Amino acid sequence: MKNTKVILPKAFIFDLDGTLLDSMPLWDDVYSAPFRDADIDVPEGYLLAVNHLSLKDCADYTLKNTPLSISEQKLVDIWNKHSRYAYENTVPLKEGAKELLGFLHDNGVRLAVATALPYDLFVPCLKRLEVYGLFDCFVSTDDVSKGKDSPEVYLRAARKLGLQPSDCVVAEDSHIGIKSAKDAGFSTVGVYDKASEKYTDLIRSFSDFYAKSPSDIVQALKDGKIINAKN
């Protein structure tokens, strides 16, 4: 039987929290910490509203939309205190993520990060997990003017790769992020995460392919099910 060569996308742009990193339960705890300290209930829907934002934008949202009375810097300091140790020491990759990144890298697919995390959290984490060197570039929402309700972070990553949106696949676990990427002309892969489970149907609706785990993406690529528009 004649071998059929698998055609792969030119580039993958990855979200981190909930997509490559099994870190969303941590952030529920981190974002809830100031409310616990102030003996205030976390507002309904708050955690889902902020999980795609940079820490600065999250602080702005929190101070405008919740009963917390605290300075923006103090709020960010609390979140950093609760999260830094975990990213440096304990946050793991999701099952199959390292295999996926290695497969893409070994087959010449360019890799980028587009995350709401600040560099001082995700860089040590990716280095500890021994995947930092697989990526060609990194973009944080701290580098752009808007959160993931805008495609700006994905567009910046594509530009850094020297590619057009139609050359790239964006992998996301967030319904907000994946919609932004889809609307901007990227091919999209939705990735299941328990934290966004209630939005599964919505995420699927904006996904060219939906994966229960990063391992599913490897098999889909081998089967030729994830091919961006220009291929």
Backbone as numpy.savetxt, mean C-alpha at the origin, in Angstrom:
# Nx Ny Nz CAx CAy CAz Cx Cy Cz
5.44 -30.55 -26.63 4.59 -29.35 -26.63 5.47 -28.10 -26.63
5.12 -27.14 -27.43 5.89 -25.91 -27.53 5.66 -25.03 -26.30
6.77 -24.53 -25.71 6.67 -23.65 -24.56 6.14 -22.29 -24.96
5.25 -21.74 -24.16 4.70 -20.41 -24.40 5.33 -19.44 -23.41
5.97 -18.41 -23.92 6.62 -17.44 -23.05 5.57 -16.57 -22.36
5.73 -16.43 -21.05 4.81 -15.59 -20.28 5.16 -14.13 -20.49
4.18 -13.33 -20.85 4.38 -11.89 -21.03 4.02 -11.19 -19.72
4.97 -10.45 -19.17 4.78 -9.79 -17.90 4.65 -8.28 -18.07
4.00 -7.61 -17.12 3.94 -6.15 -17.16 5.34 -5.54 -17.08
5.47 -4.30 -17.51 6.76 -3.62 -17.42 7.10 -3.25 -15.98
6.08 -2.96 -15.19 6.34 -2.51 -13.81 5.17 -2.83 -12.91
5.48 -3.03 -11.63 4.49 -3.17 -10.56 4.75 -2.07 -9.55
3.69 -1.38 -9.15 3.77 -0.37 -8.10 2.97 -0.90 -6.91
3.64 -1.09 -5.78 3.03 -1.74 -4.63 2.73 -0.77 -3.50
1.51 -0.85 -2.99 1.22 -0.34 -1.66 1.93 -1.26 -0.67
2.15 -0.79 0.55 2.81 -1.62 1.57 1.82 -2.17 2.60
1.26 -1.30 3.45 0.38 -1.78 4.52 -0.83 -2.51 3.96
-0.96 -3.78 4.32 -2.11 -4.57 3.89 -1.95 -5.22 2.55
-0.95 -4.80 1.78 -0.70 -5.39 0.46 0.53 -6.29 0.50
1.68 -5.73 0.86 2.90 -6.53 1.04 3.18 -6.81 2.52
2.82 -5.86 3.38 3.09 -6.00 4.81 1.82 -6.36 5.58
1.95 -7.30 6.49 0.83 -7.69 7.34 0.80 -6.77 8.56
0.40 -5.53 8.32 0.57 -4.48 9.33 -0.71 -3.74 9.69
-1.82 -4.04 9.04 -3.02 -3.25 9.31 -3.53 -3.38 10.74
-3.48 -4.58 11.38 -3.90 -4.63 12.79 -3.07 -3.71 13.68
-1.79 -3.58 13.37 -0.93 -2.65 14.12 -1.47 -1.24 14.04
-1.87 -0.80 12.83 -2.29 0.58 12.66 -3.62 0.87 13.34
-4.49 -0.13 13.42 -5.71 0.08 14.20 -5.35 0.42 15.64
-4.35 -0.28 16.17 -3.91 -0.02 17.55 -3.21 1.33 17.67
-2.35 1.64 16.67 -1.61 2.90 16.69 -2.55 4.10 16.64
-3.48 4.09 15.68 -4.38 5.23 15.52 -5.35 5.36 16.70
-5.61 4.25 17.38 -6.52 4.28 18.52 -5.84 4.78 19.80
-4.51 4.75 19.84 -3.78 5.06 21.07 -4.13 6.42 21.66
-4.16 7.52 20.88 -4.49 8.82 21.48 -5.90 8.86 22.06
-6.82 8.12 21.47 -8.18 8.07 22.01 -8.21 7.32 23.33
-7.44 6.22 23.41 -7.35 5.48 24.67 -6.75 6.37 25.76
-5.68 7.09 25.40 -5.02 7.96 26.37 -5.97 9.03 26.90
-6.88 9.50 26.03 -7.81 10.56 26.42 -9.14 10.01 26.93
-9.25 8.67 27.02 -10.48 8.02 27.47 -11.68 8.44 26.60
-11.45 8.43 25.27 -12.48 8.77 24.30 -12.67 7.57 23.37
-13.91 7.24 23.05 -14.17 6.15 22.11 -13.70 6.54 20.71
-13.13 5.57 20.01 -12.74 5.82 18.62 -14.01 5.97 17.78
-14.17 7.08 17.05 -15.39 7.28 16.26 -15.61 6.18 15.24
-16.85 5.82 15.02 -17.19 4.80 14.04 -16.71 5.23 12.65
-16.04 4.33 11.96 -15.55 4.60 10.61 -14.23 5.34 10.55
-13.73 5.75 11.72 -12.50 6.56 11.74 -11.31 5.79 11.18
-11.11 4.56 11.60 -9.92 3.80 11.19 -9.88 3.58 9.68
-11.03 3.30 9.09 -11.07 3.12 7.64 -10.87 4.45 6.91
-11.28 5.54 7.53 -11.15 6.85 6.90 -9.70 7.32 6.82
-8.86 6.87 7.75 -7.51 7.43 7.82 -6.41 6.49 7.32
-6.75 5.23 7.03 -5.66 4.28 6.77 -4.96 4.47 5.43
-5.44 5.39 4.59 -4.76 5.66 3.31 -4.03 7.00 3.34
-4.05 7.68 4.49 -3.50 9.03 4.58 -2.07 9.02 5.12
-1.30 10.05 4.77 -0.02 10.27 5.43 -0.29 10.63 6.88
0.72 10.53 7.73 0.52 10.86 9.14 0.10 12.32 9.30
0.66 13.21 8.50 0.29 14.63 8.60 -1.17 14.84 8.22
-1.60 14.22 7.11 -2.99 14.35 6.68 -3.93 13.66 7.66
-3.46 12.56 8.22 -4.25 11.86 9.23 -4.46 12.73 10.46
-3.39 13.41 10.87 -3.51 14.31 12.02 -4.50 15.44 11.73
-4.41 15.99 10.53 -5.33 17.06 10.14 -6.77 16.57 10.16
-7.00 15.39 9.60 -8.35 14.81 9.59 -8.84 14.57 11.02
-7.95 14.03 11.85 -8.33 13.68 13.22 -8.73 14.92 14.02
-7.94 15.97 13.90 -8.22 17.17 14.68 -9.47 17.90 14.20
-9.82 17.72 12.93 -11.01 18.38 12.38 -12.28 17.56 12.58
-12.14 16.23 12.78 -13.33 15.38 12.73 -13.56 14.52 13.97
-12.75 14.71 15.00 -12.94 13.92 16.22 -12.86 14.83 17.44
-13.25 14.33 18.61 -13.23 15.17 19.82 -11.84 15.36 20.43
-10.81 14.76 19.87 -9.48 14.89 20.47 -9.03 16.35 20.50
-8.49 16.76 21.63 -7.92 18.09 21.77 -6.44 17.94 22.09
-5.61 18.09 21.06 -4.18 17.81 21.17 -3.49 18.51 20.00
-2.23 18.82 20.14 -1.53 19.47 19.03 -1.23 18.44 17.93
-1.11 18.94 16.72 -0.80 18.05 15.59 0.51 17.31 15.83
1.54 18.02 16.30 2.84 17.39 16.51 2.77 16.32 17.59
2.04 16.60 18.66 1.90 15.61 19.73 1.20 14.36 19.22
0.21 14.56 18.38 -0.53 13.43 17.81 0.40 12.56 16.96
1.15 13.19 16.09 2.10 12.45 15.24 3.16 11.76 16.08
3.62 12.43 17.14 4.63 11.84 18.02 4.10 10.56 18.69
2.85 10.58 19.10 2.25 9.39 19.72 2.20 8.24 18.72
1.75 8.55 17.50 1.67 7.50 16.47 3.05 6.95 16.14
4.03 7.84 16.02 5.40 7.39 15.71 5.95 6.50 16.83
5.71 6.88 18.08 6.20 6.11 19.21 5.64 4.69 19.18
4.35 4.56 18.86 3.71 3.26 18.88 4.07 2.40 17.66
4.45 3.04 16.56 4.67 2.29 15.32 6.14 1.98 15.02
7.06 2.84 15.45 8.46 2.70 15.02 9.07 1.37 15.44
8.86 0.97 16.66 9.44 -0.29 17.13 8.94 -1.45 16.28
7.65 -1.45 16.00 7.07 -2.57 15.25 7.65 -2.67 13.85
7.80 -1.54 13.16 8.33 -1.58 11.80 9.81 -1.97 11.80
10.51 -1.58 12.80 11.94 -1.91 12.87 12.18 -3.36 13.30
11.20 -3.96 14.00 11.48 -5.25 14.64 10.49 -6.37 14.38
9.22 -6.09 14.16 8.24 -7.18 14.18 7.29 -7.27 12.99
7.01 -6.19 12.29 6.04 -6.25 11.19 6.53 -7.24 10.12
5.70 -8.23 9.76 6.13 -9.22 8.78 5.59 -8.93 7.38
6.20 -9.58 6.40 5.62 -9.62 5.07 4.39 -10.52 5.08
3.44 -10.24 4.20 2.32 -11.15 4.03 2.82 -12.42 3.34
2.11 -13.50 3.58 2.50 -14.78 3.00 2.56 -14.68 1.47
3.69 -15.07 0.92 3.87 -15.06 -0.53 4.45 -13.78 -1.09
4.58 -12.74 -0.24 5.05 -11.45 -0.75 6.50 -11.51 -1.22
7.35 -12.17 -0.46 8.76 -12.24 -0.86 8.93 -13.04 -2.15
8.16 -14.11 -2.27 8.17 -14.90 -3.50 7.74 -14.06 -4.70
6.69 -13.27 -4.51 6.18 -12.42 -5.58 7.21 -11.39 -6.02
7.81 -10.69 -5.07 8.80 -9.68 -5.40 10.01 -10.31 -6.09
10.44 -11.44 -5.59 11.58 -12.12 -6.20 11.28 -12.57 -7.62
10.08 -13.10 -7.84 9.68 -13.55 -9.18 9.68 -12.38 -10.16
9.09 -11.26 -9.75 9.02 -10.09 -10.62 10.43 -9.55 -10.91
11.22 -9.39 -9.86 12.57 -8.85 -10.02 13.41 -9.74 -10.92
13.34 -11.05 -10.71 14.14 -11.98 -11.49 13.74 -12.02 -12.96
12.52 -11.61 -13.23 12.03 -11.61 -14.62 12.04 -10.22 -15.25
12.76 -9.29 -14.62 12.98 -7.98 -15.24 11.86 -6.99 -15.10
10.87 -7.28 -14.25 9.78 -6.33 -14.02 10.27 -5.29 -13.02
10.11 -4.03 -13.34 10.56 -2.96 -12.45 9.58 -2.80 -11.30
10.10 -2.50 -10.13 9.29 -2.47 -8.91 9.37 -1.11 -8.22
8.22 -0.63 -7.76 8.16 0.63 -7.03 7.25 0.48 -5.83
7.46 1.33 -4.85 6.58 1.43 -3.69 5.82 2.74 -3.77
4.51 2.69 -3.48 3.69 3.89 -3.34 2.90 3.73 -2.05
3.30 4.41 -1.01 2.78 4.16 0.33 2.42 5.44 1.06
1.53 5.30 2.03 1.23 6.41 2.92 2.19 6.46 4.11
3.06 5.46 4.23 4.03 5.44 5.32 5.14 6.45 5.10
5.69 7.02 6.16 6.89 7.85 6.04 8.11 6.96 5.84
9.17 7.53 5.27 10.38 6.77 4.96 11.01 6.17 6.21
10.97 6.89 7.32 11.66 6.39 8.51 10.98 5.17 9.13
9.77 4.83 8.66 9.13 3.59 9.07 9.36 2.48 8.06
9.12 2.75 6.77 9.15 1.63 5.83 10.55 1.25 5.37
11.50 2.17 5.33 12.85 1.80 4.87 13.50 0.78 5.81
13.54 1.03 7.13 14.12 0.01 8.01 13.38 -1.32 7.95
12.07 -1.25 7.78 11.26 -2.47 7.71 11.63 -3.30 6.49
11.67 -2.68 5.32 11.99 -3.41 4.10 13.42 -3.93 4.11
14.33 -3.18 4.72 15.72 -3.66 4.84 15.79 -4.87 5.76
15.09 -4.81 6.88 15.07 -5.96 7.81 14.51 -7.20 7.13
13.50 -7.01 6.30 12.85 -8.13 5.62 13.60 -8.57 4.35
14.70 -7.87 4.05 15.61 -8.22 2.94 14.93 -8.14 1.57
14.08 -7.13 1.39 13.46 -6.90 0.09 13.70 -5.49 -0.42
14.31 -4.64 0.38 14.52 -3.24 -0.01 15.25 -3.13 -1.35
16.28 -3.93 -1.54 17.08 -3.83 -2.76 16.40 -4.31 -4.02
15.21 -4.90 -3.90 14.49 -5.36 -5.08 13.76 -4.22 -5.79
13.57 -3.10 -5.08 12.78 -2.00 -5.62 13.64 -0.99 -6.36
13.07 -0.45 -7.44 13.75 0.57 -8.24 13.52 1.97 -7.69
12.38 2.20 -7.06 12.11 3.54 -6.50 11.03 3.46 -5.44
10.93 4.54 -4.67 10.00 4.62 -3.56 9.32 5.99 -3.58
8.01 6.00 -3.31 7.28 7.26 -3.17 6.35 7.13 -1.98
6.39 8.15 -1.12 5.47 8.25 0.01 4.48 9.38 -0.27
3.31 9.28 0.34 2.37 10.40 0.22 2.95 11.67 0.85
4.00 11.53 1.66 4.71 12.72 2.17 5.40 13.48 1.04
5.64 12.81 -0.10 6.32 13.44 -1.23 5.37 14.22 -2.13
4.07 14.03 -1.95 3.08 14.64 -2.83 2.10 15.45 -1.99
1.18 16.10 -2.65 0.31 17.03 -1.94 -0.99 16.42 -1.45
-1.28 15.18 -1.85 -2.56 14.57 -1.50 -2.36 13.12 -1.06
-3.38 12.58 -0.37 -3.38 11.18 0.01 -3.80 10.30 -1.15
-4.14 9.06 -0.85 -4.44 8.10 -1.90 -5.85 8.24 -2.48
-6.60 9.23 -2.00 -7.84 9.56 -2.70 -7.55 10.30 -4.00
-6.27 10.62 -4.21 -5.76 11.17 -5.47 -4.74 10.17 -6.02
-4.58 10.08 -7.35 -3.59 9.16 -7.92 -2.17 9.71 -7.92
-1.96 10.86 -7.28 -0.68 11.56 -7.38 0.51 10.68 -6.99
0.36 9.88 -5.93 1.47 9.06 -5.46 1.83 7.98 -6.47
0.84 7.43 -7.16 1.10 6.40 -8.17 1.70 7.02 -9.44
1.20 8.19 -9.80 1.73 8.88 -10.97 3.19 9.29 -10.75
3.52 9.72 -9.52 4.91 10.06 -9.21 5.80 8.81 -9.32
5.31 7.68 -8.86 6.09 6.44 -8.95 6.33 6.06 -10.41
5.29 6.18 -11.24 5.45 5.85 -12.66 6.47 6.77 -13.32
6.42 8.05 -12.99 7.39 8.99 -13.56 8.81 8.65 -13.13
8.99 8.27 -11.88 10.31 7.90 -11.39 10.84 6.65 -12.10
9.93 5.79 -12.52 10.32 4.62 -13.29 10.54 4.94 -14.77
10.14 6.14 -15.18 10.25 6.52 -16.59 9.18 5.89 -17.45
8.02 5.60 -16.85 6.96 4.88 -17.56 5.63 5.64 -17.48
4.70 5.25 -18.35 3.35 5.78 -18.33 2.47 4.91 -17.45
1.34 5.44 -16.96 0.42 4.60 -16.18 0.03 3.31 -16.89
-0.15 3.38 -18.19 -0.55 2.19 -18.94 0.53 1.13 -19.01
1.76 1.48 -18.60 2.86 0.50 -18.53 2.89 -0.24 -17.20
2.10 0.21 -16.23 2.29 -0.24 -14.85 1.04 -0.89 -14.27
1.26 -1.83 -13.38 0.20 -2.44 -12.56 0.34 -1.92 -11.14
-0.75 -1.46 -10.56 -0.78 -1.04 -9.16 -1.45 -2.13 -8.33
-0.79 -2.55 -7.25 -1.35 -3.53 -6.32 -1.74 -2.82 -5.03
-2.99 -2.96 -4.62 -3.53 -2.23 -3.48 -4.55 -3.08 -2.72
-4.62 -2.85 -1.41 -5.67 -3.49 -0.60 -6.78 -2.51 -0.25
-6.61 -1.23 -0.58 -7.56 -0.18 -0.18 -8.50 0.15 -1.33
-9.79 0.26 -1.02 -10.76 0.64 -2.05 -10.51 2.07 -2.53
-10.02 2.92 -1.67 -9.74 4.30 -2.05 -8.55 4.36 -2.99
-7.48 3.66 -2.63 -6.28 3.67 -3.45 -6.48 3.03 -4.80
-7.15 1.88 -4.83 -7.28 1.16 -6.09 -8.19 1.91 -7.06
-9.20 2.61 -6.54 -10.05 3.43 -7.41 -9.24 4.56 -8.04
-8.40 5.23 -7.23 -7.58 6.32 -7.75 -6.66 5.82 -8.86
-6.03 4.67 -8.62 -5.11 4.12 -9.62 -5.85 3.74 -10.89
-7.00 3.10 -10.75 -7.78 2.68 -11.92 -8.23 3.89 -12.73
-8.71 4.93 -12.05 -9.18 6.13 -12.73 -8.05 6.84 -13.47
-6.80 6.65 -13.01 -5.65 7.31 -13.64 -5.05 6.50 -14.79
-5.62 5.34 -15.09 -5.17 4.59 -16.25 -4.22 3.45 -15.96
-4.03 3.12 -14.69 -3.19 1.97 -14.33 -4.01 0.69 -14.41
-3.35 -0.42 -14.76 -3.95 -1.72 -14.50 -3.88 -1.96 -13.00
-4.83 -2.72 -12.47 -4.93 -2.82 -11.02 -5.08 -4.27 -10.55
-4.44 -4.55 -9.42 -4.58 -5.83 -8.74 -5.04 -5.54 -7.32
-6.22 -6.00 -6.98 -6.70 -5.87 -5.62 -6.18 -7.01 -4.77
-5.78 -6.71 -3.54 -5.24 -7.73 -2.63 -6.10 -7.75 -1.37
-6.57 -8.93 -1.01 -7.41 -9.06 0.18 -6.62 -8.74 1.45
-7.26 -8.00 2.35 -6.76 -7.83 3.70 -7.97 -7.75 4.62
-7.88 -8.38 5.76 -9.02 -8.42 6.67 -9.50 -7.03 7.06
-8.57 -6.07 7.16 -8.94 -4.72 7.58 -9.89 -4.05 6.60
-9.83 -4.43 5.33 -10.70 -3.81 4.31 -11.74 -4.80 3.79
-12.01 -5.85 4.57 -12.91 -6.92 4.11 -14.29 -6.41 3.74
-14.81 -5.44 4.48 -16.15 -4.94 4.19 -16.24 -4.25 2.83
-15.09 -3.89 2.27 -15.07 -3.23 0.95 -14.64 -4.18 -0.17
-14.67 -5.49 0.10 -14.18 -6.45 -0.88 -14.87 -6.30 -2.23
-16.18 -6.19 -2.25 -16.90 -6.08 -3.52 -16.51 -4.81 -4.27
-16.33 -3.72 -3.54 -15.94 -2.47 -4.16 -14.52 -2.57 -4.72
-13.62 -3.16 -3.95 -12.25 -3.34 -4.42 -12.22 -4.21 -5.67
-12.99 -5.29 -5.67 -13.08 -6.15 -6.85 -13.55 -5.38 -8.08
-14.47 -4.44 -7.86 -15.03 -3.71 -9.00 -14.00 -2.81 -9.68
-12.95 -2.43 -8.96 -11.89 -1.59 -9.52 -10.63 -2.39 -9.85
-10.71 -3.72 -9.74 -9.54 -4.57 -9.94 -9.62 -5.29 -11.28
-8.50 -5.28 -12.01 -8.41 -6.13 -13.20 -8.17 -7.57 -12.80
-7.58 -7.76 -11.63 -7.42 -9.09 -11.04 -7.49 -8.92 -9.53
-8.15 -9.87 -8.86 -8.27 -9.80 -7.41 -7.60 -11.02 -6.80
-6.75 -10.81 -5.79 -5.97 -11.88 -5.19 -6.29 -12.01 -3.71
-6.43 -13.23 -3.26 -6.60 -13.47 -1.83 -5.28 -13.27 -1.07
-4.16 -13.41 -1.79 -2.85 -13.25 -1.17 -1.83 -12.95 -2.26
-0.64 -12.43 -1.89 0.41 -12.23 -2.89 0.76 -13.50 -3.65
0.63 -14.67 -3.03 0.92 -15.93 -3.71 0.03 -16.12 -4.93
-1.23 -15.68 -4.83 -2.15 -15.80 -5.96 -1.68 -14.98 -7.15
-0.99 -13.86 -6.88 -0.51 -13.00 -7.96 0.58 -13.70 -8.75
1.48 -14.42 -8.06 2.53 -15.15 -8.75 1.93 -16.15 -9.73
0.96 -16.92 -9.27 0.36 -17.92 -10.15 -0.39 -17.26 -11.31
-1.07 -16.15 -11.03 -1.80 -15.44 -12.09 -0.84 -14.92 -13.16
0.32 -14.41 -12.72 1.33 -13.93 -13.67 1.84 -15.09 -14.53
2.10 -16.22 -13.91 2.58 -17.38 -14.65 1.53 -17.89 -15.65
0.27 -17.69 -15.29 -0.83 -18.12 -16.16 -1.21 -17.07 -17.20
-0.52 -15.91 -17.17 -0.80 -14.86 -18.13 -2.08 -14.10 -17.88
-2.55 -14.08 -16.63 -3.81 -13.42 -16.32 -3.65 -11.95 -15.94
-2.41 -11.52 -15.70 -2.17 -10.12 -15.35 -1.22 -9.54 -16.39
-1.79 -8.86 -17.35 -0.99 -8.24 -18.41 -1.51 -6.84 -18.60
-0.65 -5.83 -18.44 -1.15 -4.47 -18.56 -1.40 -4.10 -20.01
-2.08 -2.97 -20.22 -2.65 -2.61 -21.51 -1.65 -2.61 -22.66
-0.43 -2.13 -22.43 0.52 -1.99 -23.54 1.09 -3.33 -23.99
0.90 -4.37 -23.17 1.38 -5.68 -23.57 0.29 -6.43 -24.32
